[in-house]
């Protein structure tokens, strides 16, 4: 996983006046948890967090202080101003190469689903997966290959498992699925059988009900 370096300085005072003065100077007050002793209070320029906050990707962080100290960490929490959306405060947690961490990793789909080519629609249930593993083993994103999905089929989290991390979701959690749409095209006999098997179990699925509703209208 990629890492972003944040250059900051220790905060001598953590009172309200000192915090307000930092913000007025374009600095963001931060706290690093997980270090030995008390949490570490530091501050850094708001622009330094641009590539960490305003992106769909996730990164680890290397915090470098003017005193020469350096810490590897992950972003735990962030607070924004309710009107201006300026960053008000950030919490970090120190990480170590030999200790597993839990992070939410974005999902990138790959390929065009077969069911989409036949007129279906790919619906997403999840955009990120919570996984646990060593920092060096966690990917920048998780690839979900949807090429083989036909209408009515679903991609479960078990379809993207890896030896590098443990997925923190039940096995029956759905990442995405191909749903029927009004633009469905004619299928060959083999596909029709598979769609029927996938979409019409003992009770009607929402997709079948939607198609019938469209016919009644």
C-alpha positions as CSV (number, residue, x, y, z in Angstrom):
1,X,0.0,0.0,0.0
2,X,1.2,3.5,-0.8
3,X,2.3,5.8,1.9
4,X,2.0,9.6,2.2
5,X,4.5,11.7,4.2
6,X,3.1,14.4,6.5
7,X,5.6,16.9,7.9
8,X,4.5,18.3,11.2
9,X,5.5,19.7,14.5
10,X,4.7,18.8,18.1
11,X,2.0,21.0,19.8
12,X,3.2,22.6,23.0
13,X,-0.3,23.5,24.1
14,X,-3.6,21.8,23.4
15,X,-6.0,24.3,24.8
16,X,-8.8,26.0,22.9
17,X,-6.9,29.2,22.3
18,X,-3.9,27.4,20.9
19,X,-6.0,25.2,18.7
20,X,-7.9,28.2,17.3
21,X,-4.6,29.9,16.6
22,X,-3.3,26.9,14.7
23,X,-6.4,26.8,12.5
24,X,-6.2,30.5,11.8
25,X,-2.7,29.9,10.6
26,X,-3.8,27.2,8.2
27,X,-2.7,24.3,10.5
28,X,-4.7,21.2,11.4
29,X,-4.5,19.9,15.0
30,X,-3.9,16.2,15.1
31,X,-3.5,13.4,17.6
32,X,-1.5,10.2,17.2
33,X,-2.7,7.3,19.3
34,X,-0.9,4.0,19.9
35,X,2.5,5.5,20.8
36,X,4.1,4.6,24.2
37,X,2.9,6.9,27.0
38,X,0.4,9.6,26.3
39,X,-1.1,10.3,22.8
40,X,1.1,12.5,20.7
41,X,-0.3,15.9,19.8
42,X,1.0,17.5,16.6
43,X,0.0,19.9,13.8
44,X,0.6,20.1,10.1
45,X,-0.5,22.4,7.3
46,X,-3.9,21.6,5.9
47,X,-2.6,21.4,2.3
48,X,-0.4,18.5,3.4
49,X,-3.5,16.3,3.9
50,X,-4.9,16.9,0.4
51,X,-3.7,13.6,-1.2
52,X,-4.8,11.7,1.9
53,X,-8.3,13.0,2.4
54,X,-9.6,14.1,-1.0
55,X,-9.2,10.8,-2.8
56,X,-11.2,7.6,-3.0
57,X,-8.0,5.6,-2.4
58,X,-6.5,4.7,1.0
59,X,-3.0,5.2,2.2
60,X,-0.8,4.7,5.2
61,X,0.9,7.8,6.6
62,X,4.4,8.5,7.6
63,X,4.4,11.4,10.2
64,X,7.7,13.2,10.3
65,X,8.2,15.8,13.1
66,X,10.7,18.6,13.2
67,X,12.3,17.0,16.2
68,X,13.4,14.1,13.9
69,X,10.9,11.6,15.2
70,X,9.0,9.5,12.6
71,X,5.9,7.4,13.0
72,X,4.0,5.1,10.6
73,X,0.2,5.4,11.0
74,X,-3.2,5.2,9.5
75,X,-6.0,7.8,9.6
76,X,-8.6,6.9,12.2
77,X,-11.0,9.8,12.3
78,X,-11.4,13.3,10.7
79,X,-13.7,16.2,11.5
80,X,-14.8,18.9,9.0
81,X,-16.3,22.3,9.5
82,X,-20.1,22.0,8.9
83,X,-20.1,25.0,6.6
84,X,-16.7,25.5,5.0
85,X,-15.7,21.8,5.0
86,X,-12.3,22.8,6.3
87,X,-10.5,20.1,8.2
88,X,-10.9,20.8,11.9
89,X,-9.2,17.8,13.5
90,X,-7.6,14.5,12.6
91,X,-6.8,11.3,14.6
92,X,-4.2,8.8,13.6
93,X,-3.1,5.4,15.0
94,X,0.4,4.2,14.9
95,X,1.1,0.9,13.0
96,X,3.9,-1.6,13.0
97,X,5.1,-3.9,10.2
98,X,4.6,-7.0,12.3
99,X,1.2,-6.2,13.7
100,X,-2.0,-6.7,11.6
101,X,-4.4,-3.7,11.2
102,X,-8.0,-3.4,9.9
103,X,-8.7,-1.1,7.1
104,X,-11.5,-0.4,4.5
105,X,-10.0,-1.0,1.1
106,X,-11.8,0.3,-2.1
107,X,-13.1,-2.2,-4.7
108,X,-12.3,-1.8,-8.3
109,X,-14.4,-3.8,-10.7
110,X,-12.7,-5.4,-13.8
111,X,-14.3,-6.4,-17.1
112,X,-17.9,-6.1,-18.4
113,X,-20.4,-8.5,-17.0
114,X,-22.0,-10.9,-19.5
115,X,-25.4,-10.0,-18.1
116,X,-24.7,-6.3,-18.7
117,X,-24.0,-7.1,-22.4
118,X,-27.4,-8.8,-22.5
119,X,-29.2,-5.7,-21.2
120,X,-28.9,-6.1,-17.5
121,X,-27.6,-3.6,-15.0
122,X,-24.7,-4.0,-12.6
123,X,-25.7,-2.9,-9.1
124,X,-23.2,-2.3,-6.3
125,X,-23.9,-3.3,-2.7
126,X,-20.4,-2.4,-1.5
127,X,-17.7,0.0,-2.6
128,X,-15.2,-0.9,0.1
129,X,-14.3,-4.0,2.0
130,X,-13.1,-4.1,5.6
131,X,-10.1,-6.4,5.7
132,X,-7.4,-7.3,8.2
133,X,-3.7,-8.0,7.5
134,X,-0.2,-6.8,7.9
135,X,0.3,-3.2,6.6
136,X,2.8,-4.4,3.9
137,X,0.3,-7.0,2.6
138,X,-2.7,-4.7,2.2
139,X,-3.4,-3.7,-1.4
140,X,-4.2,-0.2,-2.7
141,X,-7.5,-1.6,-3.9
142,X,-9.2,-5.0,-4.3
143,X,-10.0,-6.2,-7.9
144,X,-13.4,-7.7,-8.4
145,X,-13.7,-9.5,-11.8
146,X,-17.3,-9.3,-12.9
147,X,-16.8,-10.6,-16.5
148,X,-18.6,-14.0,-15.9
149,X,-21.7,-12.6,-14.1
150,X,-24.9,-13.3,-15.9
151,X,-28.3,-11.8,-15.2
152,X,-29.4,-12.7,-11.7
153,X,-26.0,-13.7,-10.5
154,X,-24.1,-12.1,-7.6
155,X,-20.5,-11.7,-6.7
156,X,-19.8,-12.5,-3.0
157,X,-16.9,-11.4,-0.9
158,X,-15.6,-15.0,-1.2
159,X,-14.9,-14.2,-4.8
160,X,-12.1,-11.7,-3.9
161,X,-10.5,-13.5,-0.9
162,X,-6.7,-13.5,-0.7
163,X,-4.0,-15.1,1.4
164,X,-2.7,-11.6,2.1
165,X,-5.6,-10.5,4.2
166,X,-8.8,-11.7,6.0
167,X,-12.1,-10.2,4.9
168,X,-14.1,-8.9,7.9
169,X,-17.5,-9.6,6.3
170,X,-19.8,-12.8,6.4
171,X,-19.2,-15.1,3.4
172,X,-22.7,-14.4,2.1
173,X,-22.1,-10.6,1.8
174,X,-22.7,-9.4,-1.8
175,X,-20.3,-7.0,-3.5
176,X,-22.4,-6.5,-6.7
177,X,-25.0,-8.2,-8.8
178,X,-26.5,-8.1,-12.3
179,X,-30.2,-7.1,-12.2
180,X,-32.7,-7.3,-15.0
181,X,-33.7,-4.1,-16.8
182,X,-36.3,-3.0,-19.4
183,X,-33.5,-3.1,-22.0
184,X,-32.9,-6.9,-21.8
185,X,-32.1,-8.4,-25.1
186,X,-32.8,-11.9,-26.6
187,X,-30.7,-14.6,-25.0
188,X,-29.6,-17.9,-26.5
189,X,-31.1,-21.0,-25.1
190,X,-28.2,-21.7,-22.7
191,X,-28.4,-18.3,-21.2
192,X,-32.2,-18.4,-20.8
193,X,-31.9,-21.7,-18.8
194,X,-29.3,-20.1,-16.6
195,X,-31.3,-16.9,-16.0
196,X,-34.3,-19.0,-15.2
197,X,-32.4,-21.1,-12.7
198,X,-30.8,-18.0,-11.1
199,X,-33.8,-15.8,-11.0
200,X,-36.8,-18.0,-10.3
201,X,-36.4,-20.1,-7.2
202,X,-39.4,-21.2,-5.0
203,X,-40.5,-17.6,-4.7
204,X,-40.3,-14.8,-7.2
205,X,-37.3,-12.5,-6.9
206,X,-37.6,-8.7,-6.9
207,X,-36.3,-8.7,-10.5
208,X,-39.0,-11.0,-11.8
209,X,-41.7,-9.0,-10.0
210,X,-40.3,-5.8,-11.6
211,X,-40.5,-7.3,-15.0
212,X,-44.1,-8.4,-14.4
213,X,-45.0,-5.0,-13.1
214,X,-43.6,-3.5,-16.3
215,X,-45.7,-5.8,-18.4
216,X,-48.9,-4.9,-16.5
217,X,-48.2,-1.3,-17.1
